[in-house]
Amino acid sequence: MTEPIEWLPDGTPYSPRFGDRYHSENGGLDQARRVFLNGCGLPEAWAGQPQWRILETGFGFGLNFLVTWAAWRADPARPTLLHFVSTEAWPVSAADLLRATSVHPELAQLAEALHQQWWGLLPGVHRLRFDDGRVLLTLYVGDTQAMLRQQNLTVDSIYLDGFSPQRNPENWDLHTLKAVARCCRRGTQLATWTIARAVRDALAQCGFEVTRVPGVPPKRDNLHATYNPRWEPRTTRQPVATADPALPGPCIVIGGGIAGAATAASLARRGWQVMVLDQAPEPAAGASALPAGVFAPHVSPDDSVLSRLSRSGIRTTLEQARWLLSEGVDWAHCGVLEHRTDGTPGLPPGWADGPGAAWSEPASPATLAKAQLPTDATACWHHQAGWVRPARLARALLAQPGIRWQGGCQVAQLRRTERPAADGSPATSIWQALDAQGKVLAEAPTVVIAAGAGSLPLLNHRWLLQPVRGQVSWGVHTDPAAPLLPFPANGNGNLVPRFPLEDNLIGHHGWVMGSTFERDVEALPPTAADVQAAHATNWAKLQGLLPGIAPELEPAFARALSTPLAASDPEEGPAAAPAVQSWAAVRCTAPDRLPIVGPVDATDLRGLWVNTAMGARGLTLALLCGELLAARLQSEPLPLDARLARALGTERL
């Protein structure tokens, strides 16, 4: 539930829960700039840095974030990446957020951008992205002390904010400030408006050097503090072996599908020079060449790891698709109907009464009617879902500055070698990508393997990865006006009922139904018999998924099942015949069906990373995994809950 707000006659927001105003009488703008931004030595302190990491306790209406974002925008010496991490136990409503922030004309544009992403804030970690992913807001929704203890975080500046220590003492007590101190490096600057003796004493006990400074009226004094303990601080909780943080530099990414493209784009945004190697002549030639696919959150009664991961992934996919793609042509944020043909409800009890309803809720009778399903059908409507043409997304990601594509390069092995010291530079280890004849295709200190099913030999079969062939059935609409249904559907299989086959909305349109899951099958192209068997499987799935819609495609499937067809490629253009076409590729899964993201061996194989095993959820998870890899590589705040990151990490295997 959102936090109820009362508005005082002077327009100041007031919290009935804590009996306190949300900001000072001057409207909070001076406080945000002078107490917090300038109090932490910003923007001067971040000048020329590759990244800057700020932690705030108590997001409120986001005024401190907006002021900091505006200062970053205005600074020609700004860091490449601005991380702003904020805790908030009681998020306000989107409407109240906009009302409180848009009164400042100089911040109105930024406030509107924040408002547009302010939805679905369930307890946990949420990453919101602005300015094409160079300003990253990470919200920890929950108790400050508990959230900070659960995450692995190191920051450069701290805004110690929140309701007064008298009104909300838990946010200022010794245990909370110890959790804050664990997020510091030596030299981290802290600023706050309160000078309460208990807060000063607790900060000193936690290793801060505390000083009073002139305050922002009507307050006479504020506090500045520097983390400089007399003892050697403990490192943050990490897996036993961790990779050393890396600075932006040359990097090789092996694989030009969604996972490789997402990895390359995430690194390039951070200033890396990325060479993408792929055996195919064009990007997205493997599993990412699917004609069109569905992205939608996973739901489960216990809100499982996969369910929570999928929501983080969906938010990432939605944001990047808006930056890069043409809606309606390359993708659509249209919602997806999930028909749960096994009769299980999927959503946890009471889900629709909280912020989760912005993600998914039980399908309404009107939605069921559009899908020609009975009113008693068990189904969910996913608001934050849609369809995308994966190859378009991969190519758009690879077109970002800082990325160089090199096709026709089949990497047979990786070799680590030492580059001797020269011109005053120390000796360094580099990785070389070699072809089958031992020729060096490229070399760099950092390599990321993101080759899907092709990752296994490059990893020397280090982990048990299972190839899974998938085949979809697709066709061209003979009647341009025939919609089948107005949104995609998923469940046991999924249907994208309508998507453009060309670069505009007035050309040919197709539909796609799938997919098969043929475990331990790698043969491509499939035989005619395999194609016919796949059509039969997809036809059966369609009849179970949408029994009222299926008859509209029955003539096309009947033709395909009576005459086996060779596999075809949708990128070559629409087929002349209305029969069902086939498309196939091989995916890759880990034993626990979760992606694998992280260093291959942080001790013995430094600089070698992996982002693979997306399985059938690449459109939902690949872009999130690219961001996770970049964050781990550079020791940034993670884009998702640390426990979920561990569930994806290489250390689990």
Protein Blocks (a to p, Z undefined) as FASTA:
>chain_A
ZZdddddfkopacdfklopafbdfkoommmmmmmmmmmnopaklmgoiabdcdddehjkn
ommmmmmmmmmmmpmkbcfbdcdddddfbdcdfklmmmmmmmpmklmmmmmmmmmmmghi
agddddddeehhiaccdddeddfklmmmmpccddfbdcdedddfklmmmlmmmklmmmmm
mmpcehiacddfbfcfklmmmmmmnopacdddddddfbfbdcddddddfbdcddddddfb
dcddddddddddedjbfklmmmmmmmmmnopacddddfbfbehklmmlpfbacddddddf
klpaklmmmmmmmmmmmmmmmmmmcehjlpccebpadddfkopnkiaghklmmmklmmpc
cddfklmmmnopafkbccdddfbgcdddfklmmmmmmmpghiacdehiacfbdcdddddd
eehiacddddddddfkopafbdcfbdcddehjmlmmmnoombacddddddddddddfblk
lnoiacdcddeddddfbdcfbfbfklccdddddddddehiabdcddfklmmmmmmmmmmm
mmmmmmmlmmmmmmmmmmmmmmccddddfknopafbfcdcdddddddddfkopaceddfb
lmlmghiacdehkljmlmmmmmmmmmmmmmmmnopacfbdfklmmmmpmklZZ
